[in-house]
Structure formats: structure tokens, C-alpha cells
Amino acid sequence: MMLTVVAAILERDGQMLIGQRRPGGSHAGKWEFPGGKVEPGESAEMAIVRELHEELAIEAAGVREIHRYEYAYTGKRPLLLVFLRIESFTGEPVNQAFAKIAWAHPSEFPRFDFLDGDREFLIWLASGSSQRA
């Protein structure tokens, strides 16, 4: 069975929130969008609300899927990556899961070393497709 992973697109003043993975874990030092695995019995929307609460101590609302695709890292089972735009949230993001977090404009993303699995989304984002989503 394919593992579903959700990623949150949080925007503020034209910037998006990204996090850097902690040293010692898988893909250490890589940048990603906040999120994680969908647990049994959860919808993608439920999972992203839970993950944002756990990782950033915020309460997300207005969750809307904007993009999805399958990706497989070498030697791992395939993932279904689901990107969800968060229309609003309460609270100020507090880093509880990453080496560091940053607000960055998408034009700055090329200078961050993102997870390979996120690259297709970054290309889609740069194409302007997200404005139509």
C-alpha cells in the first residue's frame, strides 16, 4: 500500500514557511514544507491539521488540496505526496520539529536544498500553476 504524505503551503506576505530537517534523521539538512504521514483513518486534511499542531503549534483552517503526485526514493516504497494550501491559521508558528524554519519567497527557493520529492512541486509552483489552483 502506498504511503500518503501531506505538505502544508503556509503563506504570509508573499512568503512560504519551510523547515530544515534535523541532523541525524533521514534526509538530514534538507528543506521541506511542514507536514508528514497520513495515519490510518485520517484524511489528508485531518493529517495536515494534526501535523501543523505538532510541528508548529498552530491551528490550521481552510485546508485545500492544490497538487499531488507519486514519488519514490531509491529503495523505498512509493509515496503519494499531497500539497495543501492553508488559507488561514491561528497562533504564531513555533518550531517544534525542525533544525530551523524560515519564511522565504518562492523566488528564493533555488538557494535551499529541498528534498528530491519536493522538486516536482517546486517546478509546478515556479510555473505559476499554483495561481490557478
Residue pairs with C-beta under 8 A, 6 or more apart in sequence:
2 70
2 77
2 78
2 79
2 80
3 37
3 38
3 77
3 78
3 79
3 80
4 37
4 38
4 44
4 47
4 79
4 80
4 82
5 35
5 36
5 37
5 38
5 79
5 80
5 81
5 82
5 117
6 35
6 36
6 37
6 38
6 44
6 47
6 48
6 51
6 82
6 83
6 84
7 32
7 33
7 34
7 35
7 48
7 81
7 82
7 83
7 84
7 118
7 121
8 17
8 33
8 34
8 35
8 48
8 51
8 52
8 60
8 84
8 86
9 16
9 33
9 66
9 83
9 84
9 85
9 86
9 130
10 16
10 17
10 34
10 52
10 86
10 89
10 93
11 17
11 85
11 86
12 103
13 103
14 105
15 103
15 104
15 105
16 33
16 103
16 104
16 105
16 106
17 33
17 34
17 56
17 93
17 101
17 102
17 103
18 31
18 32
18 33
18 34
18 101
18 102
18 104
18 109
18 112
18 114
19 31
19 32
19 33
19 34
19 55
19 95
19 97
19 98
19 99
19 100
19 101
19 102
20 29
20 30
20 31
20 32
20 98
20 99
20 100
20 101
20 102
21 27
21 28
21 29
21 30
21 31
21 32
21 98
21 99
21 115
22 28
22 97
22 98
22 99
23 29
23 99
27 115
29 99
29 113
30 113
30 114
30 115
31 112
31 113
31 114
31 115
32 114
32 115
32 118
33 83
33 118
34 51
34 52
34 55
34 56
34 97
34 101
35 47
35 48
35 51
35 52
35 55
35 84
36 47
36 51
36 54
36 55
37 47
38 44
38 47
38 82
39 47
39 50
42 50
44 65
44 82
44 84
45 63
45 84
48 60
48 63
48 84
48 86
49 59
49 60
49 63
52 58
52 59
52 60
52 86
52 89
53 59
53 60
54 96
54 97
55 95
55 96
55 97
55 98
56 91
56 93
56 94
56 95
56 96
56 97
56 101
57 91
57 93
57 94
57 96
58 89
58 90
58 91
58 92
58 93
58 94
59 89
59 90
59 91
60 86
60 88
60 89
61 86
61 87
61 88
61 89
61 90
62 86
62 87
62 88
63 84
63 85
63 86
63 87
64 84
64 85
64 87
65 82
65 83
65 84
65 85
66 83
66 84
66 85
66 130
66 133
67 82
67 83
67 121
67 124
67 129
67 130
67 133
68 80
68 81
68 82
68 83
69 80
69 81
69 120
69 121
70 78
70 79
70 80
70 81
71 78
71 79
71 81
71 116
71 117
71 120
72 78
72 79
73 79
73 116
73 117
79 117
81 117
81 118
81 121
83 121
85 130
85 133
93 101
95 101
104 112
106 122
106 125
106 126
109 122
109 125
109 126
114 122
124 130
